[in-house]
Amino acid sequence: MNPTEQKTLKRIKEGDIKQFEIVFKEFYQSLCNFAVKYVKNIEQAEEVVQDTFYNIWKNKAELNIITSFKSYLYSAVRNNCLQVLRVRSLDIKYENYYKSHYNNDSVDPVDEINAKELSNVIDKALSTLPERCRIIFKMSRDEGFKYHEIAEKLSISIKTVEANMGKALKHFRIYLKDYAEAV
């Protein structure tokens, strides 16, 4: 690092915003041009360069530059570009995974038929429950009420709600077991 750069670095480390602005203006455009070669997007390249300068200013007191200021800036921008590319790659992998596993267009027709059939069996099992038991079960599972809320709304004890839920769940286990054996 030459004496002029050492002076510049010292002034920035001491919080001289004017000196920092001079460095920013001197290197900003060339760093953006450099970054766009990596990220292939002008806006993202500008964001990388701005983040690099932001981090330099934020951590100015700890700056320890051994090489030239220019080399340091280009290395920092390159490293930040590589980080952006890693994140972009992970985003693409996640998006592809999501599309291949959760896209409605790729639903297996057999799975869809089985789901409908199972839904019909559950509805039949639900319809064979005693009325109070069915109401309590629907309030809990379909409407999301807690046991104490169901008890309040129906003016019954929490123990009654628990007993009816237990009865409903036992009924479903038996009914679905019979269904599974039939399939």
N, C-alpha and C positions, 0 to 999 in steps of 0.2 A: 504494500500500500504506500503510495507516494505521500509526501508531506501535506499536499493540498487536500488529499482525501482524508488524511488523518485529522486535519483541522475541521473538515466538514463533519466527519463522524463525531468528533468531540463536541461540536456545537449542537448536533442533533441529540446526542446523549444527554446534553444539558437542557434540552427542551426548546431549542431555538426553532420555532415554527417557520420563520422566514427561510432559514437554511433548508429545512425539510421541503418546503414548497419549491425551492430552486431545484433540488434533486428530483422531486416529483415531476416537475415540468420538463426537465432535461431528459428523463428516461421513459416517461409514461407511454408515449406513442410507439417508440421502438419496442418496448416490452409488450404492448398490446399486439403488435405485428408478430412478435415472436410467439406469444401465447396462442394466437389463432392458428398457428401451424400445428399445434397439439390438439386443441379442443374443437377446431373446425367450426367455430361459431363466434362471431364478433362480440356479441353481448356477453357471452360467457368468458371470453378472453379478457374483456374490460373488467369484468367482475373479479377474475382471478388477480389481475394486476392491482386493482383497488384494494382487494383483501390483503395482498402482499404488503402494500404500503401501509395499510391500516395496522397490520401486525407489527411492522417495523416501528411505527410511531408508538403503538401501545407498549411495546417491549424495548423502547429506546434505551432505557437505563442498563439493560442487560446485553445490548448489542456487542458482539465480539467478532469483528470482521478482520480476517487476516489477509485475505486476498484483496483485490481491488473492489471498490464499491460496485462497479459495473458487473464484475463477475459474480459478486454476492447476489445482486438483484436478479440477474438472469438465472442463477441456480435456484433461488427461492421461487421465482415464477415457474420454472420448469417443474420443480417438485410439487408446487400447488396444482399445476396442470395435470400432472400424473395422478394426484389424489382425486381430482375431478373425474378423470377418466376411470379410475377404479370404482368410484361411486356410481358413475354412469353405467359401467359394466354390471355392477350388482343390481342396479335398477332394471336393466334389461333382462337379466337372469330372472329376477323376481317376477317381472311382467310376463315373461314367457312361461314361467312355472304356473303363474296364476291363470293365464289363458288356457294352458293345457289341462289344468286340473279343475278349474271352476267355471269355464266358459259354458254358458247354457247351450251353445250350438253343438257342443261335444258330448251332450248327455246321451248315455246309452239307452236306447228305447226299452230294452229289457228292464233296466233299472227304474225307468220311469213307470212302466207297467207294474212292477213289483211295489213301488212306492204307493201307487194309487190303490192297488189291491190291499196293501197293509193298512192304508188309511180307511178303506171301507170296513176292514175287520175291526179296527179300533172304534169306528163309529158304531158298529153293531154291538161291540162289547159295552160301549158307553150307554147305548140305548137299553141294555138289559139290566143296568144298575137300578136300584130303587131311586125314586125321584130325589129325595133329600141328598142321598149319596152322590148322585149325578150332578146336582146343583153345586155342592161343595167342591167336587172334583173340578168342574169347569171354572169355578171362581178361582181356584188355586192355580190350575195349569193354564187355562186359556186367558184369564184376565189378570193373573199375576198377584192376586191378593195373598197376604200373609195369613196364617191361621187365626191370629188375634183379630184381624180385620174382618175375616169371614164370620167369626163368632159374634162380633159387634153387629154386623149387618143383618145376620139371621137371628139375633137375640138368643144365641145358644152358648154353651160353654166351650172353651178351647178344647177340653177333653172330648167333647162330642165331635168337634171338627176333626181332631186327630183320629178318633175311632172310625169315622166315616171315610177318611182318607186311607187309613189302613185297609178297610174293607174294600175300597175301590181298587187299590193297588194289588191286593191279593186276587181280586176278581180278574184284573187284567193279566196277571201272571198266569193264572189258570187258563183263561180264554186264549191268550196268545200261545201258550204251550200247546194247547190242542190244535191251534192253527198251524204252528210250526211242524207238528207231527203229521198233519194232513198234507202239507206241501212236500 
